[in-house]
Amino acid sequence: MFSKIRKAGNGNFGISLIDRSGNNHSLSRHEIALLQLSPGRMMPHAAILAAKHPSRRVIWLLIKNGARKMAGGLVGKDEKREIISGLLRGYAEASFVELTHDSMTTRIAITKGERDLRGKTMLARAIMQENQYGVEEHMVKGKTVIDAGANIGIFSIHAALMGAEKVYAFEPVGKTFDILVENIRINGLGTTIEPINCALGDSNGIGTINYRYPGDGGASFVLQREFKESQIVEIRTIDSIFGANHSIGFVKIDSEGYESRILAGAAETVGMCRPVLSFSAYHYENDENDLMALVKKLWSGYDVIVRNVREKTLFCRQLRVAMA
């Protein structure tokens, strides 16, 4: 049994920059809207706003999204130099981005990278506001959650804030893992979220994962992209880590084409615990059908929902009507 969902999520979404002194610099709704656009679409909108309201934040957004020439046309040469140097100093002094939705606040450490702010906010908005993975409070509250492909930890933090008793956050890339650990720290969730620096798969061993930069959400063992760095990492199965002593309530998987292998390595855990499963299903042409068949093989009692919220996800939970 399966159904489809194309849109989800609502509510207000706030973004602030917090510097090392604790000063809060909130972005306006116009500036937040800019972050959701591609750089090409963003530039003319930002130019209009900057002309009407030449605030430091709007110019900063132009600079951070690579539109330096556009920003340069709005101010004089000397003023441009002063603004840019001041903004870069301000960014260097900032400690983290604070994201707020439905009274829940998530802090994300600022790291180097031109697309840093835009990428973080788009990912956070997909998970927190649009509910990309379909998680609801009753699915995780008081339960154990597995985050396979935790990246910088936004889903893990979200699940913890929703009341999860324990979140195991698996991230294999060392430099990304360091960001994950820092994000757990600045959110004060060290007792709830346990970061684990390894990959998950269908057998225990090692493998080479490729990535473009620290915090890259597209790091992959199998997909072909213009990667710049690689790392040999440990691979474990969910079944080898979580035995009969664990009761798993929710499993989220976003592993850039490795979803089927992670599910195969979780056969015993899924059969025993029957957790809610939510995982990406768009990396290969036949992912939807192949992964749906694999889930049904693991346990036939799943109700499978195809969610097209930002990216295609298969959301699997027990059928509402008990099977005979």
Phi, psi and omega in degrees: 000131177209159177217179184233143174232130182251334180223144178202162174090146176199193180094166181282151181226118183246147180228133176224151170259132180244124179270179186293342178271359180088006179290137184256121179245095184282139175275144177286167179295330178292319181290323176296320179299323179300322184293341181272352181268157171291155181306322181296318179282332183290323190302310180295323178296316180294324180296318179296314180297319182294325179292321181280322184226081185286060180279160179298323185292320181295315177299321179300318179296321177301313182296313183295337179261017172078018182256048185297322181296320179296316179296322181296334181282351185264346183223163178289165185300310181293319179294321179300316181297319180293316181296313183297313181297320179294319181293319180295323175295317179298320179293320180296331181275345181289143182262317183200165172262136179249123183246131184235132175209129179050048176070002176260132183245129179240132177254132182237125183296142177275129178234171182288153178136131184298324183267014190302303184295314182298314181297317180297314184290325178294318178295315180296320180294321179298319183279315188276313186267313183276349177055058183308322185262004173072017184285138175236156187306316184293342181281337185239339185299123179074011185241171177264132183241138173251126176247099182267111188091054188289337182056234183270002169099013184296316179293318179302315179296318180299316179295320179295319179291337177277358174109011178302139179287320180211138176235124175260113187255110182263121177218116186278328185287121187302315183290327176287323178301321179299321178293318177304312181299318180294320179294323175298318182296311186287347175264359178065036185244026183296334179275342182263318183258125176252108179283136181232120186273069173204166177265163173248148181199201183263357176202158178279137180169212177227161179201167180254119178254141182250145180206167184259326183196160177302131182089006181295117178284355181257012179301138188208149171277330195238334184282149180260115178218178179275073181281151180250335184225159176216160182209138173277126186229160175282141176239131178232158172267152175299320182296327181284341181264319184249105180268205184293344183278354181250141174244107185267130182259330185210135177233119175252132180229123171218096192230025172051060175093000182255009186301316184297324181289322178294318178296319179298326179278003180241018186303313182292318181296316179295316181297326183275315187266334183049054181288163167293134178245137175217117187211154182294144182215052184221002186282333178236156186303320184258018183306313185303308182289317183294317181288326177296319178295321179295318179298315180296329177290324178293317175199120187288349184274009180278138168267117186256125179246129176271116181254121175253066179247103185071306176220155181289128180227141171263124181248121189233125176217168183298143177303140182296327178262124183300137180280145179287000000 
